[in-house]
């Protein structure tokens, strides 16, 4: 039996790559279909109507497999992304985005990335009911806490940001996010 580990892969778009991303949409979905049974969460990030990135959280055997997943993605191969954040992740809720009660029809949704500094930080009290997925970002071997990633249902970016404990992160990013995958 292959032991799987959870990883977060966040491809950040290169400026002006929207047309290229659109042209590669079917290739992207076909590639992701190969990993459908391992997905915990997936979907695009936005700034208004403009795509800014592509998030995938999934089970893979090891860090090398996570890098292969990220760098063999058709958009990455074609130059649509400026960089990729790949981190080991731990599914603290033990569910997938498809298990979130409000589901795809709810929203707005956000990806919140808290980049760590110092000792590990917990989520802010009362954050649980907003969470779609949540877990720590870890070093490849899982021994070092590097931050926290959460998918959050909130009415604003500021409210989404509040799931992280104040003043415990070196940097925090909040991105509008949507449930991903092939349209039904």
C-alpha positions in Angstrom: 0.0 0.0 0.0 1.3 3.4 -0.9 1.4 5.8 2.0 0.1 9.2 0.9 0.9 12.6 2.3 -1.2 15.8 1.7 0.2 18.7 -0.2 -0.9 22.2 -1.2 0.1 23.4 -4.6 -0.7 27.0 -5.5 0.2 28.1 -9.0 0.3 31.9 -9.2 -0.6 33.3 -12.6 1.9 35.3 -14.7 0.6 38.8 -15.5 -1.4 38.7 -18.8 -1.7 34.9 -19.0 -5.5 34.8 -18.9 -5.9 34.0 -22.6 -3.3 31.2 -22.3 -5.1 29.8 -19.2 -8.4 29.8 -21.1 -6.8 28.1 -24.1 -5.4 25.4 -21.9 -8.6 24.8 -19.8 -9.5 21.4 -21.3 -5.9 20.2 -21.0 -5.8 21.4 -17.4 -9.0 19.6 -16.5 -7.9 16.4 -18.3 -4.6 16.5 -16.3 -6.5 17.1 -13.0 -8.9 14.2 -13.8 -6.0 11.9 -13.4 -5.8 13.0 -9.7 -9.6 13.3 -9.0 -9.6 10.5 -6.4 -6.8 12.2 -4.4 -8.2 15.8 -4.4 -9.1 17.4 -1.1 -9.8 20.8 -2.6 -9.2 22.6 -5.9 -10.1 25.8 -7.6 -9.1 29.1 -9.1 -8.2 32.4 -7.3 -9.4 35.7 -8.6 -8.9 39.5 -8.4 -12.3 40.7 -9.5 -12.9 38.8 -12.8 -9.2 38.2 -13.5 -7.7 34.8 -12.7 -4.7 35.0 -10.4 -3.9 31.4 -9.6 -4.9 27.8 -9.4 -5.0 25.9 -6.0 -4.9 22.1 -5.6 -4.7 20.3 -2.2 -4.3 16.5 -2.7 -2.8 13.3 -1.4 0.4 12.3 -3.1 3.1 9.7 -2.1 5.9 12.2 -1.3 7.5 15.6 -2.0 8.9 14.5 -5.3 5.4 13.4 -6.5 4.1 16.8 -5.4 6.7 18.6 -7.4 6.0 16.4 -10.4 2.3 17.1 -10.1 2.9 20.9 -10.0 5.5 21.1 -12.7 3.9 18.8 -15.2 0.6 20.7 -15.1 -0.1 22.0 -18.7 -0.4 25.6 -17.6 2.9 25.5 -15.9 4.5 23.7 -18.9 3.2 26.5 -21.2 4.4 29.4 -19.0 1.1 30.6 -17.6 2.3 30.7 -14.0 5.0 33.0 -12.4 5.6 30.7 -9.5 4.3 27.7 -7.5 4.0 27.3 -3.8 4.3 23.6 -2.9 4.0 22.7 0.8 3.2 19.6 2.7 -0.2 20.2 4.3 -2.2 18.4 7.0 -6.0 18.1 6.6 -7.1 19.2 10.1 -10.8 18.9 9.2 -10.5 15.4 7.7 -12.8 16.2 4.8 -12.8 17.4 1.3 -14.3 20.6 -0.1 -17.2 18.5 -1.5 -18.1 17.7 2.2 -18.6 21.4 3.1 -22.3 21.8 3.8 -22.9 25.0 1.8 -21.1 23.5 -1.2 -20.4 25.1 -4.5 -23.6 27.2 -4.4 -22.5 29.2 -1.3 -19.9 31.9 -1.1 -18.0 34.1 -1.2 -15.0 32.0 -0.6 -11.4 32.8 0.1 -8.0 31.2 0.2 -6.1 32.5 3.3 -2.3 31.8 3.5 -0.5 32.7 6.7 3.2 32.4 6.3 4.7 31.5 9.6 7.4 33.0 11.8 8.3 31.5 15.1 6.2 28.9 16.9 3.2 27.4 15.3 0.0 29.4 15.6 -3.5 28.1 15.9 -6.6 29.5 14.2 -8.5 32.3 15.9 -11.2 31.2 18.3 -14.6 30.7 16.6 -13.2 30.2 13.1 -14.5 26.6 12.7 -17.9 27.3 11.2 -16.4 29.2 8.3 -13.9 26.6 7.3 -14.0 24.5 4.1 -10.5 23.1 4.5 -7.7 24.0 6.9 -4.3 22.8 7.9 -0.7 23.7 8.6 1.9 24.3 5.9 4.9 22.1 6.8 8.4 21.3 5.7 8.8 18.4 3.3 9.5 16.0 6.2 6.6 17.4 8.2 8.8 18.5 11.1 8.7 22.3 10.7 5.6 24.5 10.8 5.8 27.0 8.0 2.4 28.6 8.2 -1.3 27.8 7.8 -3.6 27.5 4.8 -7.4 27.7 5.0 -10.3 27.8 2.6 -12.9 30.0 4.2 -16.5 31.0 3.6 -16.8 34.7 4.7 -18.5 37.8 3.6 -15.3 39.8 3.0 -11.5 39.4 2.7 -11.1 41.1 6.1 -13.4 38.6 7.7 -11.7 35.7 6.0 -8.4 37.0 7.3 -9.7 36.8 10.9 -9.6 33.0 10.9 -5.8 33.4 11.6 -4.6 34.4 15.0 -3.7 38.1 14.8 0.0 39.0 14.9 1.2 35.5 14.7 2.2 35.4 11.0 5.1 37.1 9.1 2.7 37.7 6.1 -0.9 36.9 5.3 -2.4 36.6 1.8 -6.2 36.5 1.2 -7.4 35.5 -2.3 -10.9 35.3 -3.6 -11.4 31.6 -4.4 -14.0 29.4 -6.2 -14.8 25.7 -6.0 -13.0 24.2 -9.0 -13.3 21.3 -11.4 -15.1 20.6 -14.6 -18.5 22.3 -14.8 -21.3 19.9 -14.3 
